[in-house]
């Protein structure tokens, strides 16, 4: 049975091996150059060195490839579910070749177990190799951007892609078994994976662990530490950008500046601190950058007498690996449940 499964799967396996080898060469060639550039030009930079132009040049050189590669690594589990999972059993049932296999000495449960084990292990290994290559390759860019919590970054790094690959493969295999048709199973697998990639970072991941909420009083000290001020929604909302949350934290929400009653304050209500905003601006957005000297600190000092505050909710940096393990384990468990469903379904079928 192992030999038969390998014969059926060897074309896909050899193709993936060739693609992984090509990807490894490309990662190595560009990654070594990028790491060398980072070590030579950027590692010694400090804020006092005014290295902004160097950072921008580095990001403009490697940024486009960075975004594309992240997207491809996220897509790989979906492709595994579509092209490896959905046809694995669905094609056998659709063409009737399962009848020949089930009439041999091999039981249907063993037939299914070998298929799921061999192809599933290959799926997880493929995702793991790509994730490792990307995590190493993108190290300098991740350090510069400092945002490993971004939806695409988190889902394409470390161990999460392994859980997604296992889940997508098991989902495709289960749908192929239940629908007995390959194309519908492929379409539903793709749709389900897209929905998951939208819902998990937006709804599920932020709530897997308890978050931390910090309230900052608006004053001169906060103005000195903030990166800038944004005025939005027709001057009805004011935000201090870059409030001093712990390094590496994932900011989940940041409502606008509020008064003691919890109501958002408008720039038009405080024209002594925001001269020129006695009426809403045409575009509804104004920005005061950090580079304007003491301007932001002066605004903070001016607003201090109104007893205002701004609240930030975040996941601390220490939650990164627990969330990686929780999310990976959850999708591995879902994949196990789907595999168990396959065994239950195939054993209860008489034909």
C-alpha positions in Angstrom: 0.0 0.0 0.0 2.9 2.3 0.7 4.4 1.6 -2.7 1.1 2.2 -4.4 0.6 5.5 -2.6 4.1 6.6 -3.5 3.5 5.7 -7.2 0.3 7.8 -7.2 1.9 10.7 -5.4 5.5 10.7 -6.8 4.8 13.2 -9.6 3.6 15.8 -7.2 6.3 15.0 -4.7 9.1 15.3 -7.2 7.7 18.5 -8.5 7.5 20.0 -5.0 11.1 18.8 -4.3 12.3 20.6 -7.4 10.4 23.8 -6.5 11.7 23.7 -2.9 15.3 23.3 -4.2 14.9 26.2 -6.5 13.3 28.3 -3.7 16.2 27.4 -1.3 18.7 28.5 -3.9 16.9 31.8 -4.4 16.4 32.4 -0.7 20.1 31.7 -0.1 21.4 33.9 -2.9 19.3 36.9 -2.1 19.3 36.3 1.6 23.0 36.3 2.0 23.3 39.5 0.1 20.5 41.1 2.2 22.0 40.0 5.5 25.4 41.3 4.4 23.9 44.7 3.5 22.1 44.8 6.8 25.2 43.9 8.8 27.4 46.4 6.9 25.1 49.4 6.7 22.3 49.1 9.2 23.2 47.1 12.2 25.3 49.9 13.7 22.6 52.6 13.1 21.0 54.3 16.1 18.3 57.0 16.1 21.0 59.6 16.6 22.7 58.5 13.4 19.8 59.7 11.3 19.7 56.5 9.3 16.2 57.0 8.0 17.3 57.3 4.4 19.4 54.1 4.7 16.4 52.2 6.1 14.1 53.5 3.4 16.6 52.5 0.7 16.9 49.0 2.2 13.1 48.6 2.4 12.6 49.9 -1.1 15.1 47.3 -2.5 13.8 44.3 -0.7 10.2 45.3 0.2 8.4 44.2 -3.0 9.9 40.8 -2.9 9.2 40.6 0.8 5.5 41.1 0.4 5.2 38.7 -2.6 7.1 35.9 -0.8 5.0 36.2 2.3 1.9 35.9 0.2 3.2 32.8 -1.6 4.0 31.1 1.7 0.5 31.8 3.0 -1.0 30.5 -0.2 1.0 27.2 -0.1 -1.3 25.5 2.5 -4.3 26.4 0.4 -2.6 24.9 -2.7 -1.9 21.8 -0.7 -5.5 21.4 0.3 -6.7 22.0 -3.2 -4.3 19.9 -5.2 -3.2 17.3 -2.7 -6.1 17.0 -0.3 -9.2 17.3 -2.4 -8.2 14.7 -5.1 -6.7 12.3 -2.6 -10.0 10.4 -2.0 -12.4 12.3 -4.1 -10.7 11.3 -7.4 -10.7 7.7 -6.3 -14.4 7.8 -5.6 -15.2 9.8 -8.7 -13.4 7.4 -11.0 -14.4 4.2 -9.1 -10.8 3.1 -8.6 -11.5 2.7 -4.9 -13.5 -0.4 -5.6 -10.3 -2.2 -6.8 -8.4 -1.2 -3.8 -11.1 -2.2 -1.3 -11.5 -5.6 -2.9 -7.8 -6.5 -2.2 -6.4 -7.7 1.0 -5.8 -4.2 2.2 -8.6 -2.9 4.4 -10.2 0.4 3.6 -9.0 1.9 6.9 -5.4 0.9 6.2 -5.8 2.3 2.6 -7.0 5.6 4.0 -4.4 5.7 6.8 -1.4 5.2 4.5 -2.7 7.9 2.1 -3.3 10.5 4.8 -0.1 9.8 6.6 2.3 9.9 3.6 0.7 12.9 1.8 -0.1 14.7 5.0 3.5 14.4 6.2 4.7 15.7 2.9 2.3 18.7 3.2 3.5 19.6 6.7 7.2 19.2 5.7 6.7 21.5 2.7 5.1 24.2 4.7 7.7 23.9 7.4 10.6 24.2 5.0 9.2 27.3 3.3 8.4 28.9 6.7 11.9 28.3 7.9 13.5 29.7 4.7 11.3 32.8 4.9 11.8 33.4 8.6 15.6 33.3 8.1 15.5 35.3 4.8 13.3 38.1 6.2 15.1 38.5 9.5 16.6 42.0 8.7 13.4 43.3 7.3 11.4 42.0 10.3 13.9 43.7 12.6 13.6 47.0 10.8 9.8 47.0 10.5 9.4 45.6 14.0 5.9 44.3 13.1 5.9 40.5 13.4 2.2 40.7 14.4 1.0 41.8 10.9 -1.6 39.4 9.6 0.6 38.1 6.7 3.8 38.1 8.7 2.4 36.1 11.7 0.7 33.6 9.4 3.9 32.9 7.3 6.5 32.6 10.1 7.7 30.0 12.4 5.3 27.1 13.1 1.8 28.5 12.2 2.2 27.5 8.5 2.5 23.9 9.6 -0.8 23.9 11.3 -2.5 25.6 8.3 -1.0 23.0 5.9 -2.2 20.1 8.0 -5.7 21.6 8.3 -6.0 22.5 4.6 -4.9 19.1 3.6 -7.3 17.3 5.9 -10.1 19.7 4.9 -9.6 19.0 1.2 -9.4 15.2 1.8 -12.6 15.3 3.9 -14.5 17.3 1.4 -13.4 15.0 -1.4 -14.6 12.0 0.6 -18.0 13.5 1.5 -18.7 15.2 -1.9 -17.3 12.3 -4.0 -16.3 15.0 -6.6 -12.9 16.6 -6.9 -13.7 20.0 -8.4 -16.4 21.0 -5.8 -14.1 19.8 -3.0 -11.3 22.0 -4.4 -13.5 25.1 -4.7 -14.9 24.7 -1.2 -11.4 24.1 0.3 -10.2 27.4 -1.3 -13.2 29.3 -0.1 -12.9 28.0 3.4 -9.2 28.8 3.6 -9.7 32.4 2.4 -12.5 32.9 5.0 -10.2 31.5 7.7 -7.3 33.8 6.7 -9.7 36.8 7.1 -11.4 35.8 10.3 -8.5 34.4 12.3 -6.3 37.6 12.4 -9.2 39.9 12.7 -11.4 38.1 15.2 -9.8 34.9 16.7 -6.1 35.6 17.2 -6.6 38.9 19.2 -8.8 37.1 21.7 -6.9 33.9 22.2 -5.0 35.4 25.2 -6.0 38.2 27.5 -4.8 41.6 26.3 -3.5 44.6 28.3 -5.1 48.0 28.3 -3.2 51.1 29.2 -4.6 54.7 29.6 -2.3 57.6 28.9 -3.0 61.1 30.3 -2.5 63.7 27.6 0.2 66.1 28.7 3.6 67.5 27.7 5.4 64.2 28.6 3.3 62.1 26.3 3.7 64.7 23.6 7.4 64.4 23.9 7.3 60.6 23.6 4.7 60.4 20.8 5.7 60.1 17.1 3.0 62.4 15.8 -0.5 63.6 15.9 -3.3 62.6 13.5 -6.6 64.6 13.2 -9.3 62.5 11.4 -12.9 62.5 10.5 -13.3 66.2 9.8 -11.3 67.2 12.9 -13.7 65.3 15.1 -11.0 62.8 16.3 -7.5 63.4 17.6 -4.9 60.6 18.0 -1.4 60.7 19.5 0.6 58.3 17.2 3.3 56.1 18.7 2.2 56.1 22.3 4.8 54.4 24.6 3.6 50.8 24.7 6.2 48.1 25.4 8.5 47.2 22.5 7.3 44.5 20.2 3.7 44.7 21.5 0.7 44.1 19.1 -1.6 47.1 19.3 -5.1 45.9 19.0 -7.1 49.1 19.3 -6.5 52.8 20.1 -9.6 55.0 20.4 -9.2 58.7 19.8 -8.4 61.1 22.7 -11.4 61.3 25.1 -12.5 63.4 27.9 -13.2 62.3 31.4 -16.7 61.2 30.3 -15.4 58.9 27.6 -16.4 61.1 24.7 -14.1 61.8 21.8 -12.9 65.4 21.7 -12.5 67.3 18.4 -9.8 69.7 17.3 -12.5 72.3 16.7 -13.3 72.2 20.4 -9.7 73.2 21.3 -8.7 75.8 18.8 -6.3 77.3 21.4 -4.2 74.1 21.0 -5.0 73.6 17.3 -5.1 77.1 15.7 -6.7 77.0 12.3 -9.2 74.3 13.2 -12.0 76.6 14.1 -13.9 74.9 11.3 -13.5 71.3 9.8 -10.7 71.1 7.2 -11.8 70.2 3.6 -10.2 66.7 3.6 -11.0 66.0 7.3 -7.4 64.9 8.0 -4.4 66.8 9.4 -1.1 65.4 10.5 1.6 66.9 12.7 4.8 65.0 12.3 7.5 64.4 15.0 10.0 66.3 13.0 8.2 69.6 13.7 10.4 70.2 16.8 8.5 70.9 20.0 5.1 71.3 18.3 3.7 68.0 19.6 4.9 68.5 23.1 3.4 72.0 23.1 0.0 70.5 21.9 0.2 67.9 24.7 1.0 70.7 27.3 -1.9 72.7 26.0 -4.4 69.8 26.2 -3.3 68.8 29.7 -5.6 71.3 31.3 -8.7 69.6 29.8 -8.1 66.3 31.6 -8.0 64.2 28.5 -6.7 60.7 27.9 -6.0 58.1 25.2 -6.3 54.3 25.7 -4.4 51.6 23.9 -5.1 47.9 24.1 -2.3 45.5 23.1 -0.9 42.0 23.3 2.5 42.1 24.9 5.5 40.7 23.0 5.8 37.8 25.4 2.5 36.4 23.9 4.0 35.9 20.4 5.2 32.3 20.9 2.2 31.2 23.0 -0.1 32.5 20.3 2.0 30.7 17.7 1.7 27.4 19.6 -2.0 27.9 20.3 -2.9 28.7 16.7 -0.8 25.9 15.3 -2.1 23.4 17.8 -5.6 24.4 17.2 -5.4 23.9 13.4 -3.5 20.6 13.9 -6.3 19.4 16.2 -8.9 20.5 13.6 -7.0 18.5 11.0 -7.0 15.5 13.3 -10.7 15.8 13.8 -11.2 16.0 10.0 -9.0 12.9 9.5 -11.0 11.1 12.2 -14.2 12.0 10.3 -12.7 10.4 7.2 -12.1 7.2 9.0 -15.6 7.2 10.6 -17.2 7.9 7.2 -15.3 5.3 5.3 -15.9 2.5 7.8 -19.6 3.1 7.9 -20.0 3.0 4.1 -21.1 -0.4 2.7 -20.3 0.5 -0.9 
